[in-house]
Amino acid sequence: MAAATTAFSFSFSSASSSSVSLLRPGWAPLRRWRTLTRNISSSPRSAARYLAPIGSFPSSFSSFLLLILLLIRVPLSRPQSSSSPDRPSGDEATVISGTKLAHQVLKEVQREVELWISAGNQRPHLTVILVGDNPASHIYVRNKIKAAAAVGISSEIILRPKDISQEELLDMTAKLNKDSRVSGLLVQLPLPDHIDERTVCNTIAPEKDVDGFHIMNIGRLCLDQPSIIPATAAAVWEIIKRTGIQTFGKNVLVAGRSKNVGMPISMLLHTDGEHERPGGDATVTITHRYTPKEQLKIHTLLADIVIVAAGIPKLITTDMVKEGAAVIDVGINHIHDPLTGKTKLVGDVDFEEVKKKAGFITPVPGGVGPMTVAMLLKNTLLVAKKLIY
């Protein structure tokens, strides 16, 4: 017992002349004290680094010091309850312009394409197979082709009738896989009912799969490995990062569980930020069509970030969003406007009402849509440079 007491006394005595002097404001400059405690409580990853000097202490003493740090830290800074920066009460949300962010991304892609070609490489080329006469699909494809031309990516559309057989479509895809002229390949979805979309997506070579829907790309995404990320999910992630919305330790609600949108968005946001393909380190909840509305509201009110990709107009209303939350609307819905008698495009969020309460919000149109096109072209450059496969 005496030996144990002596050993503890020696460790405590040694610390008194070094590390412990940093841990009380009366023994060190107040600015240094505040910096130390702020870093420990605001960044859990850095706590180990700041506490390294006391790692040799008895575990009970180390725990005691950590407790003191966390208790004293509380009054030294304002609590942060939201994913967004503080804003005066009553102010409307910051409306995130997806159009402006997409312009930034496209400028970056254009510069990289020019550098790639000037280095003697083949110009990136995107091939799009468009089946049937779905008006929305034709509009989306035209937007992709127009944007590709603007950044210096060559492209082509292969039109096929809606009664094309699945076998013929698969044969066409297989030939384009072998075409060295084609950098990136996609089959525009949705497809006619008699064609299995999953079979078609898996037929596209993973190294040319600019949509990121091949099972290999989805699998690599789920394993936090570098992959071609589905463009809409990549668009949401890029919007969050470029806007400065914090995800570390935050609560995120994703309404919609589709394999092309909801699932990959959830994977990006919840995974470890220090893995090979860094994620958002958020706590993610996924809801879907069978989630009762009252349960959905419980989850959305807890969320710092609400991402909606359900395809239901005004699914998210102002009473379902907490003050200062970031709201990302991925929904695309065509509804009848009784005022004009025409069809108009809306999202899944009651935009005009929710923006009075949220901290950030994306509009529809002009939000996630333009960024999706931009991220598709970024994927096209990625596959042309063979940076994944």
Secondary structure as the mmCIF struct_conf table of DSSP 4:
data_model
#
loop_
_struct_conf.conf_type_id
_struct_conf.id
_struct_conf.beg_label_comp_id
_struct_conf.beg_label_asym_id
_struct_conf.beg_label_seq_id
_struct_conf.end_label_comp_id
_struct_conf.end_label_asym_id
_struct_conf.end_label_seq_id
HELX_RH_AL_P HELX_RH_AL_P1 ALA A 2 SER A 16
TURN_TY1_P TURN_TY1_P1 SER A 17 SER A 18
HELX_RH_3T_P HELX_RH_3T_P1 SER A 19 LEU A 22
BEND BEND1 LEU A 23 LEU A 23
HELX_RH_3T_P HELX_RH_3T_P2 PRO A 25 TRP A 27
BEND BEND2 ALA A 28 ALA A 28
HELX_RH_AL_P HELX_RH_AL_P2 LEU A 30 SER A 42
HELX_RH_AL_P HELX_RH_AL_P3 PRO A 44 LEU A 51
HELX_RH_3T_P HELX_RH_3T_P3 ALA A 52 ILE A 54
TURN_TY1_P TURN_TY1_P2 GLY A 55 SER A 56
BEND BEND3 PHE A 57 PHE A 57
HELX_RH_AL_P HELX_RH_AL_P4 SER A 59 ARG A 73
HELX_RH_3T_P HELX_RH_3T_P4 VAL A 74 LEU A 76
BEND BEND4 SER A 77 SER A 77
BEND BEND5 SER A 82 SER A 84
TURN_TY1_P TURN_TY1_P3 SER A 89 GLY A 90
HELX_LH_PP_P HELX_LH_PP_P1 ASP A 91 ALA A 93
STRN STRN1 THR A 94 VAL A 95
HELX_LH_PP_P HELX_LH_PP_P2 ILE A 96 ILE A 96
HELX_RH_AL_P HELX_RH_AL_P5 GLY A 98 SER A 118
TURN_TY1_P TURN_TY1_P4 ALA A 119 GLY A 120
HELX_LH_PP_P HELX_LH_PP_P3 ASN A 121 PRO A 124
STRN STRN2 HIS A 125 VAL A 131
BEND BEND6 GLY A 132 GLY A 132
HELX_RH_AL_P HELX_RH_AL_P6 PRO A 135 VAL A 151
TURN_TY1_P TURN_TY1_P5 GLY A 152 GLY A 152
STRN STRN3 SER A 154 ARG A 160
TURN_TY1_P TURN_TY1_P6 LYS A 162 ASP A 163
HELX_RH_AL_P HELX_RH_AL_P7 GLN A 166 LYS A 178
TURN_TY1_P TURN_TY1_P7 SER A 180 ARG A 181
BEND BEND7 SER A 183 SER A 183
STRN STRN4 GLY A 184 VAL A 187
HELX_LH_PP_P HELX_LH_PP_P4 GLN A 188 GLN A 188
BEND BEND8 LEU A 189 LEU A 189
HELX_LH_PP_P HELX_LH_PP_P5 PRO A 190 PRO A 190
TURN_TY1_P TURN_TY1_P8 ASP A 193 HIS A 194
BEND BEND9 ILE A 195 ILE A 195
HELX_RH_AL_P HELX_RH_AL_P8 GLU A 197 THR A 203
BEND BEND10 ILE A 204 ILE A 204
HELX_RH_3T_P HELX_RH_3T_P5 PRO A 206 LYS A 208
STRN STRN5 ASP A 209 ASP A 209
TURN_TY1_P TURN_TY1_P9 VAL A 210 ASP A 211
BEND BEND11 HIS A 214 HIS A 214
HELX_RH_AL_P HELX_RH_AL_P9 ILE A 215 CYS A 222
TURN_TY1_P TURN_TY1_P10 LEU A 223 ASP A 224
HELX_RH_AL_P HELX_RH_AL_P10 ALA A 231 THR A 243
TURN_TY1_P TURN_TY1_P11 GLY A 244 GLY A 244
TURN_TY1_P TURN_TY1_P12 PHE A 248 GLY A 249
STRN STRN6 ASN A 251 ALA A 255
TURN_TY1_P TURN_TY1_P13 LYS A 259 VAL A 261
HELX_RH_AL_P HELX_RH_AL_P11 GLY A 262 HIS A 270
BEND BEND12 THR A 271 THR A 271
TURN_TY1_P TURN_TY1_P14 GLY A 273 GLU A 274
BEND BEND13 HIS A 275 ARG A 277
STRN STRN7 THR A 283 THR A 287
TURN_TY1_P TURN_TY1_P15 ARG A 289 TYR A 290
BEND BEND14 THR A 291 THR A 291
HELX_RH_AL_P HELX_RH_AL_P12 LYS A 293 LEU A 302
BEND BEND15 ASP A 304 ASP A 304
STRN STRN8 ILE A 305 VAL A 308
BEND BEND16 ALA A 310 ALA A 310
TURN_TY1_P TURN_TY1_P16 PRO A 313 LYS A 314
STRN STRN9 ILE A 316 ILE A 316
HELX_RH_3T_P HELX_RH_3T_P6 THR A 318 MET A 320
BEND BEND17 VAL A 321 VAL A 321
TURN_TY1_P TURN_TY1_P17 GLU A 323 GLY A 324
STRN STRN10 ALA A 326 ASP A 329
STRN STRN11 ASN A 333 HIS A 336
TURN_TY1_P TURN_TY1_P18 PRO A 338 THR A 340
BEND BEND18 GLY A 341 LYS A 342
STRN STRN12 THR A 343 VAL A 346
BEND BEND19 ASP A 348 ASP A 348
STRN STRN13 VAL A 349 VAL A 349
HELX_RH_AL_P HELX_RH_AL_P13 PHE A 351 VAL A 354
TURN_TY1_P TURN_TY1_P19 LYS A 355 LYS A 357
BEND BEND20 GLY A 359 GLY A 359
STRN STRN14 PHE A 360 ILE A 361
BEND BEND21 VAL A 364 GLY A 367
HELX_RH_AL_P HELX_RH_AL_P14 VAL A 368 ALA A 384
TURN_TY1_P TURN_TY1_P20 LYS A 385 LYS A 386
BEND BEND22 LEU A 387 LEU A 387
#
